[in-house]
């Protein structure tokens, strides 16, 4: 998991699951205000942080950078070329505040040719939900409301990321997890499509 470094932010060029898709992450738990107990017990990002110590430093650096929204937006735009096909927001961490979501909305608006996508549980936080609604209205952004069997369903109009085994689950079983494609980049369902839910097996 090599990290591409800059003075302001750390961006990963991708991994085996995602393929050649750039990603940005934050520390787990501390930036996840919508996490349920179910999610906290099974957090994939926490396992990554325990295994790859450099990720802890990179995610912490990103969090500090994000606390200065103007500089953060400028730094991200400097790192995301206008012709970048796809960008995953948050392999680890989540949208932790409305001002941070707004920063991402500014970034995504400035990179209309890039398809951005994210999965979030922060839709459950009233102080953040309106900002997320505005972000997901952008034509180049797909935001999934992550759920698990212990959580309610999101409001109408959201694409939903279910966990396999949730009786309410209605969507495409993740092709990458089913070994039907080599990576998210090859599949593209979550960021190239504009409708339809997805069902993941628990990591």
VEXNU-870390 format. One line per field, with one value per residue (C-alpha): x negated, y, z negated; chain; residue in three letters. Coordinates in Angstrom, 2 decimals. Last residue first. Layout:
<setis>
px: c(X	...)
py: c(Y	...)
pz: c(Z	...)
kette: c(A	...)
rest: c(ala	...)
</setis>
This chain:
<setis>
px: c(14.71	18.49	19.95	21.11	24.49	24.90	27.86	28.89	28.71	26.20	23.83	20.20	19.19	20.62	20.84	17.31	16.32	12.76	11.81	13.44	11.04	10.43	14.01	16.33	14.39	17.58	15.97	15.19	18.73	20.29	23.68	26.03	28.92	31.70	30.73	33.64	32.93	29.38	27.33	24.91	24.27	26.08	24.69	27.65	28.23	30.13	33.29	35.63	34.30	31.79	32.74	32.46	29.34	28.64	28.62	25.90	26.08	23.87	25.64	23.95	22.63	22.11	20.59	20.07	23.57	23.46	26.56	24.52	22.74	25.93	27.48	24.21	24.38	27.96	26.96	24.12	25.88	28.56	26.03	27.42	26.13	22.73	22.72	20.89	19.81	17.95	17.69	16.06	16.16	13.67	14.56	16.28	13.13	13.83	17.30	15.79	13.36	16.00	18.32	15.41	14.91	18.65	18.39	15.63	17.73	20.60	18.48	17.01	17.41	15.83	12.65	10.80	11.16	12.49	13.28	12.59	11.51	12.21	11.20	8.48	8.62	8.58	5.56	6.23	3.22	3.33	7.10	6.57	4.14	6.42	9.40	7.38	6.00	9.53	10.87	8.18	9.27	8.77	4.98	5.10	7.19	4.88	1.86	3.67	4.49	0.87	-0.53	1.85	1.23	-2.49	-1.71	-0.31	1.07	2.82	4.13	5.46	7.26	8.84	9.95	11.88	14.08	15.97	16.70	17.13	19.59	21.89	21.65	22.85	20.66	22.32	19.70	16.84	13.85	12.44	13.32	10.95	8.34	8.87	8.54	8.08	8.06	6.66	8.02	5.65	7.22	9.67	9.16	5.42	4.65	4.90	2.68	3.00	3.24	1.48	2.24	0.52	-3.20	-2.64	-3.02	-1.98	-1.47	-2.45	0.00)
py: c(-8.03	-8.42	-9.45	-6.44	-5.73	-2.82	-0.58	0.71	4.10	6.45	3.88	4.78	5.08	2.04	-0.24	0.54	-3.09	-2.85	-0.04	-1.90	-4.77	-8.12	-8.87	-11.81	-12.78	-12.52	-9.79	-7.86	-8.36	-6.80	-8.48	-6.15	-4.78	-5.37	-6.15	-5.91	-9.36	-8.27	-11.38	-9.65	-6.16	-3.37	-0.32	1.91	4.42	7.28	8.90	7.94	8.43	5.91	2.48	1.83	0.28	-2.97	-5.14	-2.98	0.20	2.33	5.18	5.28	8.51	8.78	12.02	13.26	14.72	16.63	15.88	13.62	16.60	18.50	15.51	15.04	18.63	18.07	14.87	16.31	17.89	15.18	12.34	9.10	10.04	9.81	6.10	6.69	4.91	7.05	7.86	10.39	10.17	12.67	14.79	17.45	18.17	21.64	20.61	17.59	19.71	22.23	19.40	17.83	21.02	21.08	17.60	18.87	21.85	19.44	17.32	13.79	12.45	9.04	7.18	4.53	3.73	7.23	9.09	6.91	8.78	7.92	8.92	11.52	14.04	17.20	15.95	15.40	16.36	20.14	20.02	18.20	20.84	23.74	22.12	21.40	24.94	26.32	23.67	23.91	20.99	18.70	18.98	17.66	14.72	13.99	13.88	11.46	9.23	9.25	8.51	5.62	4.33	4.13	1.61	-0.91	-3.94	-2.19	0.56	-1.96	-3.84	-0.60	0.13	-3.15	-2.26	-5.34	-4.41	-0.72	-1.49	-3.57	-0.91	1.62	4.24	7.56	9.79	8.10	10.45	9.24	5.62	5.20	7.82	9.52	8.31	9.52	7.23	7.03	4.20	1.88	-1.30	-1.10	-4.55	-4.84	-1.30	2.28	5.31	6.32	10.01	11.75	15.42	18.75	18.53	15.72	11.97	9.08	6.16	2.62	0.00)
pz: c(-5.48	-5.69	-2.33	-0.38	1.22	3.63	4.40	7.80	9.46	11.05	12.52	13.21	9.55	7.81	10.85	12.07	12.49	13.84	11.45	8.56	9.20	10.86	11.86	11.17	8.06	5.94	3.82	7.00	8.31	5.18	4.91	6.74	4.75	2.26	-1.30	-3.71	-5.17	-5.97	-5.26	-2.92	-4.27	-2.46	-0.66	0.17	2.96	1.40	2.75	-0.05	-3.57	-4.93	-6.29	-10.00	-11.53	-13.40	-10.25	-8.68	-6.64	-4.42	-2.65	0.73	2.26	6.02	7.32	10.89	11.36	8.05	5.99	3.71	2.20	1.40	-0.37	-2.26	-3.49	-4.62	-6.46	-8.54	-11.52	-11.43	-11.82	-10.33	-6.86	-8.52	-7.79	-4.54	-1.37	1.14	4.84	7.12	10.94	12.36	15.39	13.23	11.18	9.73	8.56	6.81	4.84	3.74	2.67	0.80	-1.19	-1.90	-3.40	-5.67	-6.77	-7.57	-9.89	-10.17	-6.65	-7.09	-7.95	-5.98	-2.28	-2.34	0.91	3.96	7.10	10.72	14.27	13.52	16.40	14.28	12.29	8.58	6.43	6.86	6.41	3.13	1.87	2.82	1.11	-2.01	-2.15	-2.17	-4.54	-7.25	-9.45	-6.45	-6.74	-10.30	-9.16	-6.25	-8.54	-10.84	-7.86	-6.69	-10.14	-10.73	-7.21	-7.92	-10.65	-8.19	-10.05	-12.90	-10.62	-8.12	-10.90	-12.09	-8.53	-8.29	-11.23	-12.44	-16.05	-15.23	-12.45	-14.66	-17.38	-14.81	-13.14	-12.34	-13.94	-12.05	-12.12	-15.45	-14.61	-11.66	-10.80	-7.43	-3.86	-0.28	2.72	6.26	8.38	10.22	8.90	6.02	4.55	5.21	4.08	5.28	5.90	2.22	1.45	-1.41	-1.84	-2.40	-1.71	0.75	0.50	2.72	0.37	1.19	0.00)
kette: c(A	A	A	A	A	A	A	A	A	A	A	A	A	A	A	A	A	A	A	A	A	A	A	A	A	A	A	A	A	A	A	A	A	A	A	A	A	A	A	A	A	A	A	A	A	A	A	A	A	A	A	A	A	A	A	A	A	A	A	A	A	A	A	A	A	A	A	A	A	A	A	A	A	A	A	A	A	A	A	A	A	A	A	A	A	A	A	A	A	A	A	A	A	A	A	A	A	A	A	A	A	A	A	A	A	A	A	A	A	A	A	A	A	A	A	A	A	A	A	A	A	A	A	A	A	A	A	A	A	A	A	A	A	A	A	A	A	A	A	A	A	A	A	A	A	A	A	A	A	A	A	A	A	A	A	A	A	A	A	A	A	A	A	A	A	A	A	A	A	A	A	A	A	A	A	A	A	A	A	A	A	A	A	A	A	A	A	A	A	A	A	A	A	A	A	A	A	A	A	A	A	A	A)
rest: c(unk	unk	unk	unk	unk	unk	unk	unk	unk	unk	unk	unk	unk	unk	unk	unk	unk	unk	unk	unk	unk	unk	unk	unk	unk	unk	unk	unk	unk	unk	unk	unk	unk	unk	unk	unk	unk	unk	unk	unk	unk	unk	unk	unk	unk	unk	unk	unk	unk	unk	unk	unk	unk	unk	unk	unk	unk	unk	unk	unk	unk	unk	unk	unk	unk	unk	unk	unk	unk	unk	unk	unk	unk	unk	unk	unk	unk	unk	unk	unk	unk	unk	unk	unk	unk	unk	unk	unk	unk	unk	unk	unk	unk	unk	unk	unk	unk	unk	unk	unk	unk	unk	unk	unk	unk	unk	unk	unk	unk	unk	unk	unk	unk	unk	unk	unk	unk	unk	unk	unk	unk	unk	unk	unk	unk	unk	unk	unk	unk	unk	unk	unk	unk	unk	unk	unk	unk	unk	unk	unk	unk	unk	unk	unk	unk	unk	unk	unk	unk	unk	unk	unk	unk	unk	unk	unk	unk	unk	unk	unk	unk	unk	unk	unk	unk	unk	unk	unk	unk	unk	unk	unk	unk	unk	unk	unk	unk	unk	unk	unk	unk	unk	unk	unk	unk	unk	unk	unk	unk	unk	unk	unk	unk	unk	unk	unk	unk	unk	unk	unk	unk	unk	unk)
</setis>
